[in-house]
Amino acid sequence: MFIFYAHGGSDNHGCEAIVRGTCQNLKGEKTIYSSNAKSDKMYGLDKLCTVIPDTYKRYYHPVKWAFGRLFNILFKKNTVFKLINGNKKGVYLSVGGDNYCYPRLINPILEANKRIREKNNTTILWGTSIENEVLDQRKVLEDISLYKYIFARESLTYENLIKHGLEEKTFLYPDPAFAMKPQKTNVLKSIFNKEVIGINISPLILKFEDEESQIKKGYESIIEFILKNTEANILLVPHVVKRNNDDRVAINKIKEKFKNNRIFVLDDMAAHKLKFVISKCSFFVGARTHSTIAAYSSCVPTLVIGYSIKARGIAKDIFGTYDDYVVDVRTLKNYKVLLETFKKLYLNKIKIKKHLEEFMPKYIMQTEEAAKKLYELINK
């Protein structure tokens, strides 16, 4: 049995896409502990694996965290920890690809791993991205070194893990979401009666509400360029709809600002349906990593507006470099860089699409090889 944990729920369609791609390639019985089981059932993940609510209360302040741990022990909440204490056996896959990149999540992950390993269960870090400075933290490196095997999803993370002495247990394979098959869904034909450029905007830009925000101005300049210089429709695509982290908040602000009948907002839907819609676009601009994975894997030329190792690493593995393919918002000083990068990629979209069409089939096939490798390792 495979048991997935560290899953944040399908209202983050990136988390959903990782699980869907993994379930597609891994055969046999699968169970997932979810911090939002309701959303998993709403988007149909329960059709692929058994979904169990992880109702463990997570507190990130040290005192509150300790209290939360005591609360769950006393009231025996139905969580991964309780079930581990009940000796539920299997191979445990930590499927939260970038959980180690967020300081507030590290303590709960360390605690989860400790409980799982106390019962001599095998833990696998599956499709991960980790910044080098995170691995420099002693408690994190000690925890990661206790995984039986580690599957890095891009080469920059792989190199970081090798530098920290983990070469014997670390393997490099693409993010499982690349394997997720799209599902056809009805989209208004009035949107796709001409060229469509898809744009994903995260609440990241809302951190900079003032008019001087380079990210905000960059997005707006791209939209203005499309409206002025092309006949294309613009489709704004939400990919995360979590409370307090909802792409639709930023998307609706952009829609309201422009009030143009060539700008459409896509309804929320499951990850494999989102992928189908994104696959129909001629070009894509994305802030959420898994919205761009949906585009890449559908051979749609893509500009990534990112900030993390996962965005850079994935682009590097696909194109040989992340320069020009990823704009790092942490270092963006002038919004015109964003606009010029978009224009450069958009004008070369035919060449980029051809590269993706040649590259992607073998790259996606590597996700199947990852599953085979996992079977081989756990059956040694």
C-alpha positions as CSV (number, residue, x, y, z in Angstrom):
1,M,0.0,0.0,0.0
2,F,1.1,3.5,-0.8
3,I,0.2,6.2,1.7
4,F,0.4,9.8,0.7
5,Y,0.8,12.6,3.3
6,A,1.8,16.3,3.5
7,H,-1.0,17.0,1.0
8,G,-2.6,20.4,1.3
9,G,-5.9,19.7,-0.5
10,S,-7.1,20.0,-4.0
11,D,-8.2,23.6,-3.7
12,N,-4.6,24.1,-4.5
13,H,-4.8,22.5,-8.0
14,G,-1.0,22.0,-8.0
15,C,-1.3,19.7,-5.0
16,E,-4.1,17.9,-6.8
17,A,-2.1,17.6,-10.0
18,I,0.9,16.0,-8.1
19,V,-1.5,13.4,-6.7
20,R,-3.3,12.8,-10.0
21,G,0.0,12.3,-11.8
22,T,1.3,10.0,-9.1
23,C,-1.9,7.9,-9.0
24,Q,-1.8,7.5,-12.7
25,N,1.7,6.0,-12.6
26,L,1.5,4.0,-9.4
27,K,-0.6,0.9,-9.3
28,G,-2.1,-0.8,-6.3
29,E,-4.0,0.5,-3.2
30,K,-3.4,4.2,-2.4
31,T,-4.5,6.3,0.6
32,I,-4.0,10.0,1.1
33,Y,-4.1,12.0,4.3
34,S,-5.4,15.5,3.4
35,S,-5.7,18.7,5.3
36,N,-8.7,19.5,3.1
37,A,-10.5,16.3,2.3
38,K,-13.7,18.1,1.4
39,S,-11.9,19.8,-1.5
40,D,-10.4,16.5,-2.6
41,K,-13.8,15.0,-2.8
42,M,-15.3,18.0,-4.5
43,Y,-12.7,17.8,-7.3
44,G,-12.9,14.0,-7.6
45,L,-9.6,12.9,-6.1
46,D,-11.4,10.3,-4.0
47,K,-12.1,8.4,-7.3
48,L,-8.3,7.7,-7.5
49,C,-7.4,7.0,-3.9
50,T,-8.9,6.7,-0.4
51,V,-9.1,10.2,1.1
52,I,-8.8,10.5,4.9
53,P,-9.1,13.9,6.6
54,D,-6.0,15.0,8.4
55,T,-7.6,17.1,11.1
56,Y,-4.4,17.6,13.0
57,K,-4.4,21.2,14.2
58,R,-1.2,22.9,13.1
59,Y,0.2,25.7,15.3
60,Y,3.4,27.4,14.1
61,H,4.2,29.4,17.3
62,P,6.2,26.9,19.4
63,V,3.9,27.2,22.5
64,K,0.7,27.0,20.4
65,W,2.2,24.1,18.3
66,A,2.9,22.1,21.5
67,F,-0.6,22.8,22.7
68,G,-2.0,21.7,19.4
69,R,-0.1,18.5,19.6
70,L,-1.5,17.8,23.1
71,F,-5.0,18.6,21.9
72,N,-4.8,16.0,19.2
73,I,-3.4,13.3,21.5
74,L,-6.1,13.9,24.1
75,F,-9.0,14.0,21.7
76,K,-7.6,11.3,19.4
77,K,-8.3,13.2,16.2
78,N,-8.4,11.1,13.0
79,T,-5.1,12.1,11.6
80,V,-2.0,10.6,10.1
81,F,-0.4,10.5,13.6
82,K,-3.3,8.6,15.2
83,L,-3.3,6.1,12.4
84,I,0.5,5.7,12.5
85,N,0.1,4.9,16.2
86,G,-2.4,2.3,15.1
87,N,0.4,0.6,13.1
88,K,-1.0,1.3,9.6
89,K,1.7,-0.1,7.4
90,G,2.8,0.9,4.0
91,V,5.2,3.0,2.0
92,Y,4.7,6.7,2.9
93,L,5.2,9.3,0.2
94,S,5.5,12.9,1.2
95,V,3.8,14.5,-1.8
96,G,3.9,18.2,-0.8
97,G,6.5,19.1,-3.4
98,D,7.7,22.4,-2.0
99,N,6.7,22.1,1.7
100,Y,10.3,22.4,2.8
101,C,10.4,25.8,1.1
102,Y,8.0,27.3,3.6
103,P,9.3,27.9,7.2
104,R,5.8,27.6,8.7
105,L,5.5,24.1,7.4
106,I,8.8,22.6,8.5
107,N,8.0,21.8,12.1
108,P,4.8,19.9,11.2
109,I,6.6,17.9,8.5
110,L,9.4,17.0,11.0
111,E,6.8,15.9,13.5
112,A,4.9,13.8,10.9
113,N,8.1,12.1,9.7
114,K,9.1,11.3,13.3
115,R,5.8,9.6,14.1
116,I,5.9,7.6,10.8
117,R,9.4,6.4,11.3
118,E,8.8,5.4,15.0
119,K,6.8,2.5,13.6
120,N,9.5,1.5,11.2
121,N,7.6,2.7,8.1
122,T,9.5,3.6,5.0
123,T,9.3,7.3,4.0
124,I,9.9,8.6,0.5
125,L,10.3,12.3,-0.4
126,W,8.5,12.5,-3.6
127,G,8.9,15.1,-6.3
128,T,10.5,17.7,-4.1
129,S,12.1,21.1,-4.5
130,I,14.4,22.5,-1.8
131,E,16.5,25.6,-1.6
132,N,20.1,25.2,-0.7
133,E,19.8,27.5,2.4
134,V,17.0,25.3,3.7
135,L,19.3,22.2,3.5
136,D,21.9,24.2,5.5
137,Q,19.5,24.1,8.5
138,R,20.8,21.2,10.6
139,K,17.3,19.9,11.7
140,V,16.1,19.9,8.1
141,L,19.1,18.1,6.8
142,E,18.9,15.5,9.6
143,D,15.2,14.9,8.8
144,I,15.8,14.6,5.0
145,S,18.7,12.3,5.5
146,L,16.2,9.8,7.2
147,Y,14.1,9.4,4.1
148,K,14.7,6.0,2.5
149,Y,14.8,7.6,-0.9
150,I,14.4,11.2,-2.3
151,F,13.0,12.0,-5.8
152,A,14.0,15.5,-6.8
153,R,11.8,17.0,-9.5
154,E,14.4,19.3,-11.1
155,S,18.1,19.4,-11.4
156,L,18.9,22.5,-9.2
157,T,17.3,20.7,-6.2
158,Y,19.1,17.5,-7.2
159,E,22.4,19.3,-7.2
160,N,21.7,20.8,-3.8
161,L,21.0,17.4,-2.3
162,I,24.1,15.9,-3.8
163,K,26.2,18.8,-2.4
164,H,24.8,17.8,1.1
165,G,26.0,14.2,0.8
166,L,22.7,12.6,-0.2
167,E,23.7,11.2,-3.6
168,E,23.2,7.5,-2.7
169,K,19.5,7.9,-2.0
170,T,18.6,10.8,-4.4
171,F,17.1,10.5,-7.9
172,L,16.1,13.0,-10.5
173,Y,12.8,12.7,-12.3
174,P,10.2,15.3,-13.5
175,D,7.3,16.5,-11.3
176,P,4.6,13.8,-11.3
177,A,2.1,16.5,-12.5
178,F,3.7,16.4,-16.0
179,A,2.0,13.0,-16.4
180,M,-1.5,14.1,-15.5
181,K,-3.8,13.5,-18.5
182,P,-6.2,16.3,-19.4
183,Q,-9.9,15.8,-19.3
184,K,-12.0,17.5,-21.9
185,T,-14.4,20.1,-20.6
186,N,-16.9,22.5,-22.1
187,V,-15.5,26.0,-22.5
188,L,-17.3,28.8,-24.2
189,K,-16.6,28.6,-27.9
190,S,-16.8,32.4,-28.0
191,I,-13.5,32.4,-26.1
192,F,-11.7,30.1,-28.5
193,N,-13.0,31.4,-31.7
194,K,-9.6,33.0,-32.2
195,E,-6.1,32.9,-30.6
196,V,-6.2,32.7,-26.8
197,I,-3.4,33.7,-24.4
198,G,-3.8,32.3,-20.9
199,I,-2.6,34.2,-17.9
200,N,-2.4,33.0,-14.3
201,I,-2.1,35.6,-11.6
202,S,-1.5,34.8,-8.0
203,P,-2.2,37.0,-4.9
204,L,1.5,37.7,-5.0
205,I,0.8,41.0,-6.8
206,L,-1.6,42.0,-4.1
207,K,1.3,42.3,-1.7
208,F,2.2,45.4,-3.6
209,E,-1.1,47.3,-3.9
210,D,0.5,50.7,-4.6
211,E,0.9,51.9,-8.2
212,E,4.6,51.5,-8.1
213,S,4.4,47.7,-7.9
214,Q,6.7,46.4,-10.7
215,I,4.9,43.0,-10.7
216,K,1.5,44.6,-11.0
217,K,2.6,47.0,-13.6
218,G,4.3,44.2,-15.5
219,Y,1.1,42.1,-15.7
220,E,-0.9,45.2,-16.8
221,S,1.7,46.1,-19.4
222,I,1.5,42.6,-20.9
223,I,-2.3,42.7,-21.1
224,E,-2.1,46.2,-22.6
225,F,0.4,44.9,-25.2
226,I,-1.8,41.9,-26.1
227,L,-4.9,44.1,-26.5
228,K,-3.1,46.7,-28.6
229,N,-0.9,44.6,-30.8
230,T,-2.8,41.3,-31.3
231,E,-6.3,40.1,-32.0
232,A,-6.0,37.4,-29.3
233,N,-8.4,36.9,-26.5
234,I,-7.1,36.8,-22.9
235,L,-8.1,34.0,-20.5
236,L,-7.4,34.6,-16.8
237,V,-6.9,31.2,-15.2
238,P,-7.1,30.6,-11.4
239,H,-5.0,27.7,-10.2
240,V,-5.2,28.0,-6.5
241,V,-8.5,28.9,-4.8
242,K,-7.6,28.4,-1.1
243,R,-9.0,30.7,1.5
244,N,-6.6,33.6,2.0
245,N,-4.6,32.5,-1.0
246,D,-7.1,32.7,-3.9
247,D,-5.9,33.6,-7.4
248,R,-9.4,34.8,-8.2
249,V,-9.0,37.8,-5.9
250,A,-6.1,39.1,-8.0
251,I,-7.7,38.0,-11.3
252,N,-10.9,39.9,-10.6
253,K,-9.0,43.1,-9.9
254,I,-7.3,42.8,-13.3
255,K,-10.6,42.1,-15.0
256,E,-12.2,45.0,-13.3
257,K,-9.4,47.4,-14.2
258,F,-9.5,46.6,-17.9
259,K,-13.3,46.0,-18.5
260,N,-12.5,44.7,-22.0
261,N,-14.7,42.2,-23.9
262,R,-11.6,40.3,-25.0
263,I,-10.7,39.4,-21.4
264,F,-12.4,36.3,-19.9
265,V,-12.2,34.7,-16.5
266,L,-12.1,30.9,-16.4
267,D,-14.3,29.2,-13.8
268,D,-12.7,27.1,-11.1
269,M,-12.4,23.4,-12.0
270,A,-10.4,20.3,-11.3
271,A,-6.7,20.2,-12.2
272,H,-7.0,17.9,-15.2
273,K,-9.8,20.0,-16.6
274,L,-7.8,23.2,-16.1
275,K,-5.0,21.4,-18.0
276,F,-7.3,20.8,-21.0
277,V,-8.2,24.5,-21.2
278,I,-4.6,25.6,-20.8
279,S,-3.7,23.2,-23.6
280,K,-5.9,25.2,-26.0
281,C,-4.0,28.4,-25.5
282,S,-1.4,29.6,-27.9
283,F,0.8,31.1,-25.2
284,F,0.7,31.1,-21.4
285,V,1.9,33.4,-18.6
286,G,1.9,31.8,-15.2
287,A,2.8,32.6,-11.6
288,R,1.7,29.2,-10.1
289,T,4.2,26.5,-10.9
290,H,1.6,23.9,-11.7
291,S,-0.3,26.1,-14.0
292,T,2.9,26.4,-16.0
293,I,3.5,22.6,-15.8
294,A,0.1,22.2,-17.3
295,A,1.2,24.5,-20.1
296,Y,4.6,23.0,-20.6
297,S,3.3,19.5,-20.7
298,S,0.7,20.5,-23.3
299,C,3.5,22.1,-25.5
300,V,2.2,25.6,-24.9
301,P,5.0,28.2,-24.9
302,T,5.2,29.7,-21.5
303,L,6.6,32.6,-19.5
304,V,7.0,31.8,-15.8
305,I,6.7,34.6,-13.3
306,G,8.3,32.9,-10.3
307,Y,10.4,33.3,-7.2
308,S,11.7,29.8,-6.3
309,I,14.1,27.0,-7.2
310,K,11.3,24.9,-8.6
311,A,10.4,27.5,-11.4
312,R,14.1,28.0,-12.3
313,G,15.0,24.3,-12.1
314,I,12.1,23.1,-14.2
315,A,12.7,25.7,-16.9
316,K,16.5,24.8,-16.9
317,D,15.7,21.1,-17.4
318,I,13.4,21.8,-20.3
319,F,15.3,24.5,-22.2
320,G,18.9,24.2,-20.9
321,T,18.6,27.6,-19.1
322,Y,16.0,29.5,-17.2
323,D,17.2,32.9,-18.5
324,D,14.4,34.5,-20.5
325,Y,12.0,31.8,-19.5
326,V,11.6,32.7,-15.9
327,V,11.3,36.3,-14.5
328,D,12.2,36.3,-10.8
329,V,9.9,38.6,-9.0
330,R,12.3,38.9,-6.1
331,T,14.8,40.8,-8.2
332,L,12.4,42.6,-10.6
333,K,13.3,46.3,-10.5
334,N,11.6,47.5,-13.6
335,Y,8.3,46.2,-14.9
336,K,9.6,46.6,-18.5
337,V,11.8,43.6,-18.0
338,L,8.6,41.5,-17.6
339,L,7.0,43.0,-20.7
340,E,10.2,42.7,-22.9
341,T,10.6,39.0,-21.8
342,F,7.0,38.3,-22.7
343,K,7.4,40.0,-26.1
344,K,10.6,38.0,-26.8
345,L,9.0,34.7,-26.0
346,Y,5.7,35.5,-27.7
347,L,7.4,36.5,-30.9
348,N,9.3,33.2,-30.8
349,K,6.4,31.0,-29.8
350,I,6.4,28.8,-32.9
351,K,10.1,27.9,-32.3
352,I,9.4,27.3,-28.6
353,K,6.4,25.1,-29.4
354,K,8.4,23.0,-31.8
355,H,11.1,22.5,-29.1
356,L,8.4,21.4,-26.6
357,E,6.8,19.1,-29.0
358,E,10.1,17.4,-29.6
359,F,11.2,17.4,-25.9
360,M,8.0,16.7,-23.9
361,P,7.1,13.1,-24.9
362,K,10.4,11.6,-23.5
363,Y,10.4,14.0,-20.6
364,I,6.8,13.0,-19.6
365,M,7.8,9.3,-20.0
366,Q,10.4,9.8,-17.3
367,T,7.5,10.2,-14.8
368,E,6.6,6.6,-15.6
369,E,10.3,5.6,-15.1
370,A,10.1,7.2,-11.7
371,A,7.3,4.9,-10.7
372,K,9.2,1.9,-12.0
373,K,12.3,3.0,-10.1
374,L,10.3,3.4,-6.9
375,Y,8.9,-0.2,-7.3
376,E,12.4,-1.5,-7.9
377,L,13.8,0.3,-4.8
378,I,11.1,-0.7,-2.3
379,N,11.1,-4.3,-3.5
380,K,14.9,-4.8,-3.2
